[in-house]
């Protein structure tokens, strides 16, 4: 799951080309960020398969009912949770997108998933977006600013090129070049803390390559310009699939925790309603079906909670 940093609150060339072909990418300089698409048919979710809950629909705020649409802010560069794909390579897809559509259907609403930069989503809740659905990690700092509905568990995972040709080790990260998506919990505090420990030990700091698009990070790892990358566990698993095993996991997943759907802090009623809708989807099996279709059912939760308690 991704996390804002504190400031935001206020291979070979041929192999690289093969990755771009697999993911449907163009260069970030051309499009703003590389957008992955599935290497095969993407899971297809039909919101029409979800039965509207009249009792819950009656609780939808009047302004949203009149509009008929839930406005969703999402950084669609983070496959398999949210990314742009489909025949036009511009259609929002992923398990977060499908879950948002299912919540909307349960409430009798359509869903409009709008691509946004990650750091812009939470501040725009209320005025621009009804919900933020973008792999947000729930933290105590975040809970002080917005409401969260927990819906998925994930952790941090490292990856290297297949067979680890550079012999990268998590026991010796100082001076190494590591890729990470900007604004994630992997960037800060994880890599920040590791770099500080390198400096205190009199060693070279980690050369952190921070980019807005996770796809660009994956491509650089495959191309051999990074020693390793670090990201969410579902994202690494998807990247391995998309690159046909050109990269592999290194070490175990750690720092697992809940991710949440974000709602404006002053809209507790909407947060509660989203929680109820999500639990209905858990109970009727839709939730697990969606996660299974994207091969991320290991992150399923037994119950969605509004503003869950976090360990100290």
C-alpha positions as CSV (number, residue, x, y, z in Angstrom):
1,X,0.0,0.0,0.0
2,X,1.1,3.5,-0.8
3,X,1.8,6.3,1.6
4,X,2.2,10.0,1.2
5,X,5.5,11.5,2.5
6,X,5.1,14.2,5.1
7,X,5.5,17.0,2.6
8,X,2.5,15.8,0.6
9,X,0.2,16.2,3.4
10,X,0.6,19.8,3.6
11,X,18.7,-6.7,-18.8
12,X,19.5,-5.6,-22.1
13,X,17.9,-3.1,-24.5
14,X,16.0,-5.9,-26.2
15,X,14.7,-7.2,-22.9
16,X,13.6,-3.7,-21.9
17,X,11.7,-3.5,-25.2
18,X,10.1,-6.8,-24.5
19,X,8.9,-5.5,-21.1
20,X,7.4,-2.4,-22.9
21,X,5.6,-4.7,-25.3
22,X,4.3,-6.8,-22.5
23,X,3.0,-3.9,-20.5
24,X,1.8,-1.7,-23.3
25,X,4.2,1.1,-22.2
26,X,5.5,4.1,-23.9
27,X,8.1,6.3,-22.4
28,X,7.2,8.5,-19.5
29,X,8.4,11.5,-21.4
30,X,5.7,10.9,-24.0
31,X,2.8,10.1,-21.8
32,X,3.5,11.5,-18.3
33,X,3.9,7.9,-17.0
34,X,4.1,4.5,-18.4
35,X,0.9,2.6,-18.2
36,X,0.8,-1.2,-17.9
37,X,-1.7,-3.4,-19.5
38,X,-2.2,-7.1,-18.9
39,X,-0.2,-9.4,-21.1
40,X,-3.3,-11.5,-21.5
41,X,-7.0,-10.9,-21.2
42,X,-7.7,-8.8,-18.2
43,X,-10.2,-9.9,-15.6
44,X,-13.6,-8.6,-16.6
45,X,-15.9,-7.4,-13.8
46,X,-19.6,-6.5,-14.6
47,X,-21.1,-4.1,-12.0
48,X,-24.5,-5.4,-13.2
49,X,-23.7,-8.6,-11.4
50,X,-24.0,-6.8,-8.1
51,X,-27.5,-6.4,-6.6
52,X,-28.4,-2.9,-5.4
53,X,-29.1,-2.7,-1.7
54,X,-32.1,-0.4,-1.4
55,X,-31.6,0.3,2.3
56,X,-28.0,1.4,1.7
57,X,-28.9,3.3,-1.4
58,X,-31.4,5.3,0.6
59,X,-28.6,6.6,2.8
60,X,-26.5,8.0,0.0
61,X,-26.0,11.7,0.4
62,X,-28.5,13.7,-1.6
63,X,-25.9,15.5,-3.7
64,X,-24.4,12.2,-4.8
65,X,-27.8,10.6,-5.5
66,X,-28.7,13.6,-7.7
67,X,-25.5,13.2,-9.6
68,X,-25.9,9.4,-9.8
69,X,-22.2,8.9,-9.8
70,X,-19.4,8.3,-7.2
71,X,-16.4,10.4,-8.1
72,X,-13.2,8.4,-7.4
73,X,-9.7,9.8,-7.3
74,X,-7.0,7.2,-8.2
75,X,-3.4,7.2,-9.3
76,X,-3.8,4.7,-12.2
77,X,-0.1,3.8,-12.4
78,X,0.0,1.0,-9.8
79,X,-0.9,-2.4,-11.3
80,X,-2.6,-4.6,-10.5
81,X,-4.6,-2.3,-8.1
82,X,-5.2,0.5,-10.5
83,X,-3.8,1.1,-14.0
84,X,-4.9,2.1,-17.5
85,X,-5.4,-0.7,-20.0
86,X,-8.1,-2.1,-22.3
87,X,-8.3,-1.8,-26.0
88,X,-7.6,2.0,-25.9
89,X,-5.0,1.6,-23.1
90,X,-6.8,4.4,-21.3
91,X,-9.5,2.5,-19.4
92,X,-9.1,2.3,-15.6
93,X,-8.6,-1.3,-14.5
94,X,-7.5,-3.3,-11.5
95,X,-8.8,-4.8,-8.3
96,X,-9.3,-1.4,-6.7
97,X,-11.2,-0.2,-9.7
98,X,-13.4,-3.3,-9.7
99,X,-14.1,-2.9,-5.9
100,X,-15.0,0.7,-6.4
101,X,-17.5,-0.3,-9.2
102,X,-18.9,-3.0,-6.9
103,X,-19.4,-0.5,-4.1
104,X,-21.1,1.9,-6.5
105,X,-23.4,-0.8,-7.8
106,X,-24.4,-1.9,-4.2
107,X,-25.4,1.8,-3.6
108,X,-27.2,2.1,-6.9
109,X,-24.6,4.4,-8.4
110,X,-22.3,4.5,-11.4
111,X,-18.6,5.1,-10.7
112,X,-16.3,7.6,-12.4
113,X,-12.6,6.7,-11.8
114,X,-10.5,9.8,-12.5
115,X,-6.8,9.5,-12.9
116,X,-4.9,11.8,-10.5
117,X,-1.4,12.2,-9.1
118,X,-1.1,10.3,-5.9
119,X,-0.2,13.3,-3.8
120,X,-3.2,15.2,-5.0
121,X,-6.0,12.8,-4.0
122,X,-6.4,13.1,-0.2
123,X,-6.4,16.9,-0.2
124,X,-9.2,16.9,-2.8
125,X,-11.6,14.6,-0.9
126,X,-14.9,16.4,-0.6
127,X,-14.5,19.2,-3.1
128,X,-13.5,17.0,-6.0
129,X,-13.6,13.3,-5.1
130,X,-16.1,11.4,-3.0
131,X,-13.6,8.6,-2.4
132,X,-9.9,8.0,-2.8
133,X,-9.2,4.5,-4.0
134,X,-5.5,4.2,-4.7
135,X,-3.8,1.6,-2.5
136,X,-3.5,4.0,0.5
137,X,-1.8,2.5,3.5
138,X,-3.7,3.4,6.7
139,X,-1.5,5.1,9.3
140,X,-2.1,7.1,12.4
141,X,-1.0,10.3,10.7
142,X,-3.4,9.7,7.8
143,X,-6.3,8.9,10.2
144,X,-5.9,12.3,11.7
145,X,-6.7,13.9,8.3
146,X,-9.2,11.6,6.6
147,X,-11.5,8.7,7.3
148,X,-10.5,5.2,6.1
149,X,-12.4,2.0,5.4
150,X,-10.0,-0.9,5.6
151,X,-10.3,-3.4,2.7
152,X,-7.0,-5.1,1.9
153,X,-3.8,-6.2,3.6
154,X,-0.4,-6.0,2.0
155,X,3.3,-5.6,2.9
156,X,6.7,-4.6,1.5
157,X,8.5,-6.8,-0.9
158,X,11.9,-6.5,-2.7
159,X,12.8,-7.7,-6.2
160,X,15.9,-8.2,-8.3
161,X,16.6,-9.3,-11.8
162,X,16.1,-13.1,-12.4
163,X,18.9,-15.1,-10.7
164,X,20.1,-11.9,-9.0
165,X,23.1,-11.4,-11.3
166,X,24.3,-8.4,-9.2
167,X,24.3,-10.5,-6.0
168,X,22.2,-7.8,-4.2
169,X,21.6,-8.5,-0.5
170,X,19.4,-6.8,1.9
171,X,22.2,-7.2,4.4
172,X,24.4,-4.8,2.3
173,X,22.2,-2.1,0.7
174,X,24.6,0.8,1.3
175,X,25.8,2.3,-2.0
176,X,23.4,0.3,-4.1
177,X,20.9,1.7,-6.6
178,X,17.3,1.0,-5.5
179,X,14.1,2.0,-7.4
180,X,10.9,3.0,-5.6
181,X,7.7,4.8,-6.4
182,X,7.5,8.3,-5.2
183,X,5.4,8.9,-2.1
184,X,5.2,5.3,-0.9
185,X,5.9,3.9,2.5
186,X,8.8,2.0,0.9
187,X,10.4,5.4,0.0
188,X,9.8,6.8,3.5
189,X,10.3,5.6,6.1
190,X,11.9,2.3,4.8
191,X,14.6,3.5,2.4
192,X,15.1,6.8,4.3
193,X,15.8,4.9,7.5
194,X,18.1,2.4,5.7
195,X,20.0,5.3,4.2
196,X,20.4,7.0,7.5
197,X,21.8,3.8,9.0
198,X,24.4,3.6,6.1
199,X,25.5,7.2,6.9
200,X,25.8,6.5,10.6
201,X,28.0,3.4,9.8
202,X,30.3,5.6,7.6
203,X,29.1,3.8,4.4
204,X,27.9,5.2,1.1
205,X,24.2,6.1,1.2
206,X,21.7,4.2,-0.9
207,X,21.3,5.7,-4.4
208,X,17.5,6.0,-4.3
209,X,15.8,6.3,-7.7
210,X,12.3,7.7,-7.0
211,X,9.9,7.8,-9.9
212,X,6.2,8.6,-10.1
213,X,5.4,5.4,-12.1
214,X,5.9,2.0,-10.7
215,X,6.0,0.7,-14.3
216,X,9.1,2.8,-15.0
217,X,10.8,1.4,-11.9
218,X,10.1,-2.2,-13.0
219,X,11.4,-1.5,-16.6
220,X,14.6,0.0,-15.2
221,X,15.1,-3.1,-13.0
222,X,14.6,-5.4,-16.0
223,X,17.0,-3.3,-18.0
224,X,19.7,-3.6,-15.3
225,X,20.0,0.1,-14.4
226,X,18.8,-0.7,-10.9
227,X,20.3,-3.2,-8.4
228,X,16.9,-3.8,-6.9
229,X,13.4,-2.3,-6.4
230,X,11.1,-2.3,-3.4
231,X,7.3,-2.0,-3.6
232,X,4.0,-3.5,-2.3
233,X,3.8,-7.3,-2.4
234,X,0.9,-7.5,-4.9
235,X,2.7,-5.0,-7.2
236,X,5.9,-7.1,-7.2
237,X,3.9,-10.3,-7.9
238,X,2.2,-8.6,-10.8
239,X,5.5,-7.3,-12.2
240,X,6.9,-10.8,-12.1
241,X,3.9,-12.0,-14.1
242,X,4.1,-9.1,-16.6
243,X,7.8,-9.5,-17.3
244,X,7.5,-13.3,-17.7
245,X,9.8,-13.9,-14.8
246,X,12.5,-11.4,-15.8
247,X,12.6,-10.3,-12.2
248,X,12.1,-12.3,-9.0
249,X,11.3,-11.7,-5.3
250,X,14.1,-11.2,-2.8
251,X,13.5,-12.0,0.8
252,X,10.1,-12.2,2.6
253,X,7.3,-9.8,2.7
254,X,7.4,-7.6,5.8
255,X,5.6,-4.6,7.5
256,X,2.2,-5.9,6.4
257,X,-0.7,-3.7,7.2
258,X,-4.2,-2.5,6.2
259,X,-5.0,-0.4,3.2
260,X,-8.0,1.8,3.0
261,X,-10.5,3.6,0.9
262,X,-10.3,7.3,1.8
263,X,-13.2,9.6,2.6
264,X,-13.2,13.2,3.7
265,X,-12.7,13.7,7.4
266,X,-15.9,15.7,7.7
267,X,-18.0,13.0,6.1
268,X,-18.2,10.2,8.6
269,X,-21.7,9.2,7.3
270,X,-20.3,8.4,3.9
271,X,-17.4,6.5,5.4
272,X,-19.8,4.4,7.4
273,X,-21.9,3.8,4.3
274,X,-18.9,2.6,2.3
275,X,-18.0,0.3,5.1
276,X,-21.5,-1.2,5.1
277,X,-21.5,-1.6,1.4
278,X,-18.1,-3.3,1.4
279,X,-19.1,-5.7,4.1
280,X,-22.2,-6.7,2.0
281,X,-19.8,-7.4,-0.8
282,X,-17.7,-9.5,1.5
283,X,-20.7,-11.4,2.7
284,X,-22.1,-12.2,-0.8
285,X,-18.8,-13.3,-2.2
286,X,-18.3,-10.5,-4.7
287,X,-15.3,-9.1,-2.8
288,X,-13.4,-12.4,-2.8
289,X,-14.3,-13.1,-6.4
290,X,-12.8,-9.8,-7.5
291,X,-9.6,-10.3,-5.6
292,X,-9.3,-13.9,-6.8
293,X,-9.7,-12.8,-10.4
294,X,-6.6,-10.6,-10.0
295,X,-4.6,-13.3,-8.1
296,X,-4.4,-11.1,-4.9
297,X,-6.9,-13.0,-2.7
298,X,-4.1,-13.5,-0.1
299,X,-4.7,-9.9,0.9
300,X,-8.4,-10.3,1.6
301,X,-9.8,-9.1,4.9
302,X,-12.6,-10.8,6.9
303,X,-14.3,-7.6,7.6
304,X,-14.1,-3.9,6.5
305,X,-13.6,-1.5,9.4
306,X,-14.1,2.3,9.5
307,X,-11.0,4.0,11.0
308,X,-9.6,0.7,12.4
309,X,-7.4,0.7,15.4
310,X,-3.7,0.4,14.6
311,X,-0.9,-1.1,16.7
312,X,1.2,1.4,18.6
